[in-house]
Amino acid sequence: MTVAPITVIANSTGNTLTFTFTAPNGGDFNLGSQATILVPAAWTTPTTSNVAVAVGPAPNCTAATRGTITGSTIPINMTCPAKAQFSVTFSSVTAPSIAGANPFTTQTKQNGGTLTSIGTSPTVTVNAAAATKLAITSVNGGTNPAAGTQEQGAIKCASHFRLSFG
């Protein structure tokens, strides 16, 4: 299974994640088979309103429908011949506040079988949001400057630019 996009910004809202499942070569999933996607903690909880399942892209699975969502698990009832695909669209998603890799654990089973994790579950990396403020906490090693006080000095950041004031 793959996911797009593979990166989002921390605390961003309105994200849409699209998961695409491809049945393995020589691995038909018969009628009554199932796949599940476990949404990691701190992400938007999946609901019937924000999760849609469809066959395709081509080559299409014979059938793929959303099962009853329980907690953070999205079940997909499927019938898929080898190499066939279905997609899951998870929309209106708010990303967690902490940056890092977030695997969406994916499992599959044949009708009557036991859910087993796939080789590699899709992962979305949450990147920290860009800084939007600069706070000066001391000037030349001293205490906080009083409002309206003129100070001289320089701020040097990672040698990419130099901001001088005074």
C-alpha positions in Angstrom: 0.0 0.0 0.0 1.2 3.5 -0.8 0.0 6.9 0.5 0.0 10.4 -1.1 1.2 12.9 0.0 4.0 11.4 2.0 4.6 14.6 4.0 2.4 17.1 5.8 3.1 20.1 8.1 2.5 19.8 11.8 -1.0 21.0 12.9 -2.0 21.6 9.3 -5.7 21.1 8.6 -7.8 20.1 5.6 -5.3 17.4 4.5 -6.4 14.6 2.2 -4.5 11.3 2.3 -5.0 8.9 -0.5 -4.0 5.3 0.1 -3.6 2.9 -2.9 -3.6 -0.9 -2.3 -2.3 -3.3 -4.9 -2.8 -7.0 -4.5 0.5 -8.9 -4.8 1.5 -10.9 -7.9 0.0 -14.3 -7.7 -2.0 -13.2 -4.6 -5.7 -13.1 -5.3 -7.9 -11.9 -2.5 -11.1 -13.8 -2.8 -14.7 -12.7 -1.9 -14.9 -11.7 1.8 -11.2 -10.7 2.1 -10.3 -7.6 4.1 -7.7 -4.9 4.5 -7.4 -2.6 7.5 -5.6 0.7 8.0 -4.8 1.8 11.5 -4.7 5.6 11.8 -2.0 6.7 14.3 -2.8 8.4 17.5 -3.1 12.3 17.4 -4.4 12.2 13.8 -8.1 13.0 13.0 -10.3 10.0 13.8 -11.7 8.3 10.7 -15.5 8.4 10.3 -18.0 7.5 7.6 -18.0 11.2 6.6 -14.2 11.5 6.0 -13.3 8.1 4.5 -14.3 6.9 1.0 -13.3 3.7 -0.7 -13.3 3.0 -4.4 -12.0 0.4 -6.9 -9.0 1.5 -9.0 -6.9 3.0 -10.3 -6.7 0.4 -13.1 -6.4 -2.5 -13.0 -9.4 -2.4 -10.6 -10.3 -4.8 -7.8 -13.6 -6.5 -8.4 -15.0 -4.9 -5.3 -13.9 -2.7 -2.5 -16.2 -1.1 0.2 -15.7 0.6 3.5 -16.6 -1.6 6.5 -17.7 -0.4 9.9 -15.0 1.9 11.3 -14.1 1.1 14.8 -11.9 3.5 16.8 -9.0 4.5 14.5 -9.2 1.4 12.2 -10.5 1.7 8.7 -11.7 -1.7 7.4 -12.0 -2.3 3.6 -13.9 -5.4 2.4 -12.4 -6.4 -0.9 -12.2 -8.9 -3.7 -9.0 -8.3 -5.7 -7.3 -10.4 -8.3 -3.4 -10.3 -8.4 -2.1 -6.8 -9.2 -5.6 -5.2 -8.9 -6.1 -2.0 -6.9 -8.4 0.0 -4.7 -8.0 3.4 -3.1 -9.0 4.9 0.2 -9.4 8.7 0.5 -9.1 10.1 4.1 -10.1 13.7 3.9 -10.4 16.8 6.2 -7.5 15.5 8.2 -5.6 17.5 10.8 -1.9 16.4 11.2 -0.5 15.9 14.7 1.6 18.7 16.4 4.7 16.6 16.8 7.1 16.1 13.8 8.2 12.7 12.8 7.4 9.5 10.8 3.8 8.2 11.3 3.2 4.6 9.9 -0.4 3.8 9.1 -0.2 0.1 10.0 -1.9 -2.0 7.2 -3.1 -5.6 7.5 -4.8 -8.0 5.1 -6.6 -11.3 5.3 -8.4 -13.8 3.2 -12.0 -14.6 3.9 -12.0 -16.5 7.2 -8.3 -15.8 7.8 -6.4 -13.8 10.3 -5.3 -10.2 9.8 -1.5 -10.1 9.0 0.6 -6.9 8.6 1.8 -6.3 5.1 5.5 -6.0 4.4 5.8 -2.2 4.6 2.9 0.0 5.8 2.5 3.4 4.3 4.1 6.3 6.3 3.4 10.0 6.4 6.1 12.2 7.7 5.0 15.2 9.7 7.4 18.2 9.2 7.6 21.0 11.8 5.9 24.2 10.8 8.1 27.2 9.7 9.0 29.7 12.4 6.9 32.8 12.3 8.4 34.9 15.1 11.8 36.1 16.3 12.2 36.8 20.0 15.2 38.6 21.4 15.7 37.5 24.9 19.0 39.3 25.7 21.3 41.8 24.0 25.1 41.3 24.1 24.7 38.7 26.9 22.8 41.1 29.1 19.2 41.2 30.3 16.1 41.9 28.3 16.2 45.4 26.7 13.5 47.8 27.8 10.9 48.8 25.2 12.1 51.6 23.0 15.8 51.2 24.1 18.3 51.3 21.3 21.0 48.6 21.4 23.8 47.7 19.1 24.7 44.2 18.1 24.2 41.6 15.5 22.2 38.4 15.1 23.9 35.6 13.2 21.9 32.6 12.2 23.5 29.4 10.9 25.8 31.5 8.6 23.1 31.9 6.0 22.4 35.5 6.7 23.3 38.3 9.0 20.9 40.8 10.5 22.4 43.9 12.0 20.7 46.6 14.0 21.7 49.7 15.9 
